[in-house]
Amino acid sequence: MKILIVEDDSPLRLLIARTLRDHGFEAVGVGTAAEMQALYEEGAFQLVVLDIMLPGTNGLDICRWLRARSSVPIIIVSARGQETDRIVGLELGADDYLSKPFGPDELVARVRAVLRRANNQMMPAQPARSLHFADWRIDLDRREVFAADGAMVPLSGAEYDLLLTLTNTAQRVVSRDFLLEQSRERFSGSSDRSVDVLVSRLRSKLGAHGAGEELIRTVRGAGYMFVPAVERR
C-alpha cells in the first residue's frame, strides 16, 4: 500500500514515514499543499495522512480538493484537537481523525482499519508485488532489482531506497532535498552532496547493465527525474 503524508513538521513527517515503512507500507512525505497536489496527480496512493495546520492552503481545503477528485481514504491529523475541526474534517469526507500527540501503534492501527474498510468497498485485494520499467523489474517483497538482461543487480539499502523513491515519482522532477528526506535514515551525512554521491553510485550499478544515465536524468538547478514510465503489478 502506498501512503502519502502531508505534514509540514519535518521531524514528525519523517517519523510517520519511517513508522509506516517499518510496518510494510510505502510512504512518501511532503510539506505543503502545492507539493501534495503535484505528487498526488502523478502517482497512485491508497491513503493520505493529512495535517490540518499547514502553511498556505490548510488541510481542510486539501481534503475538499481531494474529495472533488477522488475517494482515496483520508486520515486527518491535528494538534488542535478541537471538536469543530474533527466534525468539519469528517463532513468534508475524511475517513478518520487522529489527534496529536499519538503513538506509532495507534497510527498503524488507524491506517490498517481505514484501509480494511476501503478494501471491503472498492480496492483490489492484492497489492502490487513488483515494479516494471524499461524491461527492468523490482521485486518489492524481496527488495531485489533485476536488469533487462535478467541479472540481479546488488544494491545497498540506501541505493535501493533511492531507486524506489525515484520510481514512485517517475517522470517528474524531484529536488535533492526531497530525495534526502525520503532516505535520510540511511545517509551518513545530510547534504545535497550525499544525494549526488548516492545517485552516482546507483547510476554506476545500473550502467553496468546498459542503463543508468538514461534512467535517471539530472535536471540542472532542480534535481533529478526518473525517465521511464513505471508499471505496478
N, C-alpha and C positions, 0 to 999 in steps of 0.2 A: 504494500500500500504506500502511495506517495502522498506526503503531507506537506502543505505549505504553511509556514509560520510567519505571521505578520506581527512583529513586536519591535518597538524602537529601542528598547533596553538591550544593548548588545550582549552583555553577560548572561542575561536571562534567556535571550534568544538562543545563544549557544548551548545553554544548559538544557532547554527544552529539546533542541535538535539532537543533542547527544543522548538524552534520555530515550527519545523515540527510536533513534538508531540502535541503541543497546537492546531494544525490545523488538527488533526486526523490521522496523519501518524505514522507508526512505524519507528523509526530512530535508527541506530546503527553507532557509530563512531569509526574510527581507525586513527592512526597517521603515518603509514608507508606502503610502498608497500607490504612488507612481511606479515604484519597483514591483509591487504586487500585481498591478494591472498588466504590466508588460510581461511578467513571467507567467501569470495565470493564462493569458491569451495564447502563450506559446506551448504550454505543457498541459498534461492531463493529471489533475490532482484528485485524490479520493476524499480529502478532508482539508479544511482550513482552520487553523488555530489563530484567532484574530483578537488582538488587543484593542480595547476601546480608545485609550488615550494615546493618540499618535500625532506627530507634527503635521500640520496642514489638514488634510482630509482625515476625519476621525473614523474609528472602527464601525460606528453605526452607519455612517454614509457608505463605507466599503461593503458592509453587509447588505445594504439596499442595492448597491451596484451589482454585487454577486447574484442576488436573488432575481434581478431583472434579466439575468443571462443564464442561470444555471441552478440546478437543485443540489449542488455539491454540499455535503454536510458541513456545518459551521459550528465551532465551539468558541464562544466569546469569552475573553479573559480580561479582567479589570481589577485594579486595586481599589477602586472606589467602593465596590460592594453595595451600592445603593439599589434599593428595590426597583426604583424607576428605571435604572439602566437595564436591569435584568428583564423587566417587563417589556421595555421598548425593543431590546435586542431579540427577544423571543417573538414579539409581534412582527418584527421585520423578517423573520424566517430563520433565525438561529436555532440550532438543534439542542444546544446545551449552554450553560453559563458556569464559568469557573472563577471563583474569587481568589485574588492574591492575598496572602501567600498560599501556595499549595505545594504539596509534596509530589515527588515523582510517581509514587504508586497511585495517587488519586488521578493525576494527569493521564497515565496509561490506562487506568480503568475507565475513565470517561471516554477516551479516544476509542477504546475497544467497544464500549457499549454503543456509542453513536454509529460506528462502522457496522456493527452487527445489525442494528435497526435498518441502516441504509442497504446492507446486503440483502436483507429479507424483502426489501421493497423493490430494488432496482438494479443492484450492482452485480456484475459477473461473479460466480462462485470462486473462480480460480484466478489468483493474482498472477502477474507476469513473472515468468521464471528466467527469462533471458532477454537481452537486448541485441539487436542486429543492425549493422550499418556497413555499407560498402563491402559486403561478404565477410565481415568480421562478426564475432559473437562474444557476448559476455554472459557467462553462466552466473546468475545472481545468487543462487543457493551456494555454490562452491567458491564464489569470488575468483573465478578463473576467466582469462581472456584468451580467445583463440583467433589467430590471424586468418586471412583469406586462404592461405595455403594449408590450413588445418593444424598448424603448430600452436602449442600453448605458449603464450608469452609470459614469462615470470615477471611479476610486478611487486614492488614493495607495497606495504599497506598505504602509505601516503600517495604513491603513484596510482594505485587502484582507486582510492577515494577521489583523486583529482579527475581521473578519467570518467568516473561515474558522475561527478558533478558536471563535467563538460557535456556528457551525453544527455543529462537531464535538462540541460539548457541549450540543446543543439540548435544550430542555425540562428543564434542570436549572440550579440557581443556581450560578454560579461567582464567586469572590471577585475583587476588584480585584488582589490580589497574584498570583493565578493568571493573569489576563489580562496583567498587567505582565510576568510571567516569560516567557510564550509569545511575546511580541513585543518583548522588551527590546532586541534588536539594532537596532530601528528607532526607539526612543523617544529623544528628546533629553534627557529627564530621567527619573529613576526614582522616581516617586511616584504615590500614588493619584490625584492631580490630573491627571497625564499620561493616565491611563486615562479619567478623566471627560471630559477635553477631546476625546480621540480618539473616544469613544462619541458625544459631542455632534456632532462633525463627521460621523461616519458616519450618524447619525440624520438630520441635515440633508440629506445627499445622497440617502438613501433616501426621505426625506419629500417630496422634490421630485417623486417618482413615486407618491405616495399611500401610502407606508409609512413606517417609521422607528420612531416610538414604539411602535406595536403589534407590531413585530417584536422589538424589544429592550426588555425591561421592567426597570426599576430596582427592586430588592428592597432596601428600606430596611435599612441596617445589615448587609447580607450581600453585595451585589454586583449582578450582572446576570443575566438569563435570556433566552435566545433562545426566543421563544414557539412558533413553528410547528414541526411535525414536518419532518424533512429526509429526502429520499429520494436515494439514491445510484444512479446509472445508468452 
